Amino acid sequence: MTFTTDQQPYLQGFVPVQQMYLYKLSGGAVAPADTNTSLAYVTKDNVQLYLGKSRFEGSTSTEPT
């Protein structure tokens, strides 16, 4: 494989929820923004950055089946 992409799935879930919270909290004064969560190319040169476990992967102690 030459490369793949990282589309920031955590941010794609977190940012809309945060923006809707602020929208409701402000009574509609703060409108949800068009947010670019970026796109990154993962190559053999930078893959080490993506191989670690994330604390956002879940909180279960059950082993996957």
Residue pairs with C-beta under 8 A, 6 or more apart in sequence:
2 43
3 41
3 42
3 43
4 41
4 42
5 39
5 40
5 41
5 42
6 39
6 40
6 41
6 42
6 50
7 37
7 39
8 37
8 38
8 40
10 54
10 56
11 37
12 37
15 35
15 37
16 32
19 30
19 32
19 33
19 35
20 32
22 30
23 30
23 31
23 32
42 50
